[in-house]
């Protein structure tokens, strides 16, 4: 009988301690939250660019290449590109990423490279890029296909 009363007493005491600690923790957290509201600063971040993957309104209108081959090295072909890109959509673009797939004489891909064009391309306009130099291509590269991989929408209109 004594053990039963001792068991109930200890259990009751532990329940009271647990409830007290929970209530104390809750009130302490509310006090901290009330104090932090006074010192809280909200910073606004400038909007980031939105990247468009494979944009349908950008197209490579003209793509020309001139090859410079070095006979001393095995993989020493340099390609100098001139491209014209047209924007047929409503949005303006900056930071265009080009995908250039180099093919051999049999038409099979030999190597693929990407190149970033940092320029502003407004809606309905064209952008002419003539300083694209790709070095270290395989000697078997004889032609290429260019496409727009991605572009960032501009916040300017």
N, C-alpha and C positions, 0 to 999 in steps of 0.2 A: 504494500500500500504506500509506504513511504517513497519507494522508487517511482511509482506512478506519479505522485505529486511532484517529485523532483524533476521528472521528465517533462511534465506539462509546464512547470515553472520555467525551466531553462528554455523550452521551445517558445513560450510566450515572450520571454525576455529577448531572445534572438529576433523574433518577429518585430518587436518594438524597436530594437536597434536598427534593423534593416529599413523599416518605414521611416525612422528618423533620418537615416543617412540619405535615403532617396529624396525626402522632402528638402533637406538641407542642400543637397547637390542641385536640385531644381531651382531653388531660390538663389543660390550663388550664381548659377548660369544666367538667370534672368537679370541679375545685377550687372554681371559682366557685359551682357548684350546691351543693356541700357547705357553703360559707360562707353562702349565702343561706337555707338551711333553718333555720339557727339564728335568723335575724331575720325569718322569714316570719310574717306575721299573717294569720289567716283571719277575716274579718268576716262575720257573718251578717246578711242583710237581712230586714226584716219582710216577711211575705207580702203580695203585692199583690192587689187585687180582681180577680175574674174577671167579665168583661163578657159578658152573654148577649144576643145579637142576636135580635130578634123572639121574645121569650119566650112560649111557648105557655100558661104557667100564670098569666100576668097578663092581665087584661081590663078594659077601660073599661066600667063598669057604667052610669054615668050621666054625661052630658056636656051641660051647658047653657051657653048663651052669651047675653050681652046686648050689643047694639051701641050704640055712641055715634058718631054721624056729625057731622062738622064741615062745614058748608056753605061755609066760606071757602076750603078747600083741596080739590084734586082727589082725592088719595089720602090722606084723613085719617079713615079709619074705624078705630075702636078696638074691640077685642073683649075683653070681660071674661068669663073662663071659670070655671065651677065643675065639677069632675069628681070622680067616685068611682071608684077603681081597686081591684079585688079580686085577691087572691093565692090561687089554687086549688091551688098546688103545695106541696111540702115545704120548699123553701128560703126564706130571708128575703132581701129585696132592699133596697138603698139606691141613691140617685142614678138615678132613672128618667128616661129621655129620651122625651118625647112627640112624636109627629109629627101635626101638625094640617094637614089639607088643606081649604082654603077653596074653596067652589064658588059659582058664580053661580046665577042663577035657572033657567038651562037645565040645571043639573046638572054642567056641565063644570068642571074644576079651574081656579081663578083664581090661587091662590098656595099654597105649602106652607111652613110654618114648623116649627121644632123648639123645644122648651122643656125645660129640665132642672128636675125636681122633686127637691129634696134632702129626703128623708124616709126613715123606716124603715118598711118594710112586712113584718111577720112573716107566717109561713105561716098561711093560713086567715083572715086579717084583711082589712079594707078600709082604704083611705087616702083621706081627703077633702081635696081641694085647692081652695081658693077664691080664690087670689090670682094667678091667671094673667092677665096683661094683655098683649095683643099690639097694638102700635100700628103705624100706617102701612100698613094693608091697603088694597087697591083698593076703590073705591067700589062695584064690582059684586059684592062678596062678600056673600052672603046666607045661607049655611049652612056647616057644617063637619063633617068626619069626624075623629075622634081615634083614634089607635092607639099602642101602645107600641113604640117603635123599639128601645130597648135598656135594660138595667138591670144594675147591678152586684150580684153575689151578696154577701151580708153574711157576715162571719165569726161574728157573734153567732147564737145559736140560741134 
